[in-house]
Amino acid sequence: MSNSSKASNESTTAPLRHWLAQGQVWLADMQAAGLAGAGMPLLAAGRAWADEGALLGWGALARQMDGVLDPQLPPAERAAALLDIAVWVMTAQRLQAGADQSLP
């Protein structure tokens, strides 16, 4: 792979890597607070993060966030949506790390 191709790939994946890292931080904060203890600033940060994800092509994740943030849903459904988001983020980070390692 040429240096220009490698640089192009890095500039393309940098927003995704940054967004995934932000998501991991938010998920850790949510885990620490718990669904019942999460205040409005933390929930608003999650909504903003999910909206940014939708712009990056992660619309399904943004829809899962709707479930996390809906106080009318039973806690088990909200927790399941949060778990789905965590699995998606962790899987994407692992795939991204594998792709980064395969670059020369």
VENGI-V879930 format. One record per run of one state. SS is the DSSP state (2 for helix, 1 for strand, 0 for the rest). FROM is the first residue (numbers start at 1). TO is the last residue. If there is no record, write none. Layout:
ss=SS from=FROM to=TO
ss=SS from=FROM to=TO
This chain:
ss=0 from=1 to=2
ss=2 from=3 to=33
ss=0 from=34 to=39
ss=2 from=40 to=55
ss=0 from=56 to=58
ss=2 from=59 to=69
ss=0 from=70 to=74
ss=2 from=75 to=102
ss=0 from=103 to=104
